[in-house]
Amino acid sequence: MEITELAKALNEFQAELVTVGKNSDNPFFKSKYADLADIMKQAQPVLTKHGLSVVQLPDNIEGQPALTTYLMHVSGQSVKATVPLILAKQDPQGVGSAITYMRRYGYASALQIVIDEDDDGNKSSNMPATAKKTETYSAPLK
């Protein structure tokens, strides 16, 4: 699979896009988050400038609901990832909620968008952070 043009464009995209802020409130957890619309609003003009696009489609893995995220370049090169959806309720509303939630994470992950701070999953795992993260390094794509 050839992705040199896609990789070059993604590298240029990442060099230009700034960190996305957490502008929405989650009253259940009394926290803030970046919603999908905010992430896309900031990313879309930069994606277009570099010939990139993201498409996300409902899918399935062995009959279970899933979401596939495609990162595409105008050259025709693309990469994709499919993740299972964890449903809170086994009904259309539960599927829709899981799709929306995973779209946000899939979109940001595919583009390597940083959304403010990263607690290394400590909040979601109920484990205290043992050390404060002081440095992050991302190697450029070649």
N, C-alpha and C positions, 0 to 999 in steps of 0.2 A: 504494500500500500504506500503510495507516494503522497507525502504531505508537505513537501518543502515550501510551496507557495502559501499554503494555509499556515504553516509554522511562522513564516516570515511576517505575514499579515497579523497574526495573533501577537507576535512579539511587538510589533509597532502599535497595535491596539493597547496592549498592556502598558507600554511606555507612556501613553498619552492619558489613559483613564485614571482619575484620582479615586481615592477611597470613597465608598458610598456611605453616607451617614445613616444612622438609625432614626428615622423620622416618624415612625408609627408607634402607637402605644398598645401593649398587650395587657389589658386589665387583669386577666387571670393570673399572670405571673408577675404583675407590677414591674414590667420591663419595657424596653423600647426595642424595635426591630426595623429593618429596612424592608418595606413591602415590595412585591414584584414590580408594581407600576413605577416606583421610585428607581429601582435598579435599572429597569428597561429604559426609562426616560433619560437617565444619565449615559447609559451605554449605547443606545441606538444610533445617535449621530456619529459616534466614533467607530462603531461597527461598520456602518455604511461607508464612511470615509476610507476604510481599509478593505472593502470588498468582502466583509464577513456577514454572516447571518446565523441566527439560531432558530431552529424549529423543534418544537416539543409536541409529541404525540402520545396519546394513550396507547398502551401496548399490553402484552401479557407475557408472563414467564410461567410455563407449564400450567396454563389456565388461570393463573392468579394475576390480578391487576398490577400493571407496571407503567412506567413512564420512560419513553426513550427521548433523549436529547441529542439532536444533531447539531454540530458546529460545522458550517459550510463556508467555502470560499468561492468567489466567482470563477476560479479556475476549474471548478468541478471537484476539487479535493474536499474531503470531509472526514470527520471522526464522529463516533456516536457512543453513547453509553445508555444502558437500560438498567433501571433500578426497580425493585419491587415496591409496591405501595402498601403501607401498613394502614389498615382501615380501622377507624375508631368505631364506626357503625357499618354494618353490612347492608347498606342501601345506597341509592344514587347520591344522596347528600354526603354520605361517608366517602364514596369514591371521589366526588367532586372536591371535597375538602382535602383529601389526600393528594389529588392531582395538583391543586393550587399550591399546597405546601411544598411538594416535591419540585414543582416547576421553579420556585424561587431558589431552592438549593441547587437544582440541576443547572439552571441558567448561570448563577454566580460561580459554580464549580467549573463549568465548561470554559468560562472566560477567565477564571482565576481572579475574580473580583473580590477585593478585601472589603468586608463590611465592618468598619470600626475595629473593635478589639476581638481577639481570639482567646477564649479561655481554655483551649485544648479539650473541650467537651466536659469540663468539670461541672458546669451548671446542670447539664442534662444527665450526668451520671451521679449527681448528689455527692461528689467527692471533692474535698477542698483542694485547692491548688497548692502544691508543695513548694513551688518556686515560681516567681514571677518571670514571664517570658521577657527577655531583654533584647533579643535580636532575631530577625527573620531574614533569610536569604533565599532568593529565587534565582536560579540560574537562567540566563537567557536561552531562548530556543535557537538552535542552529540548523 
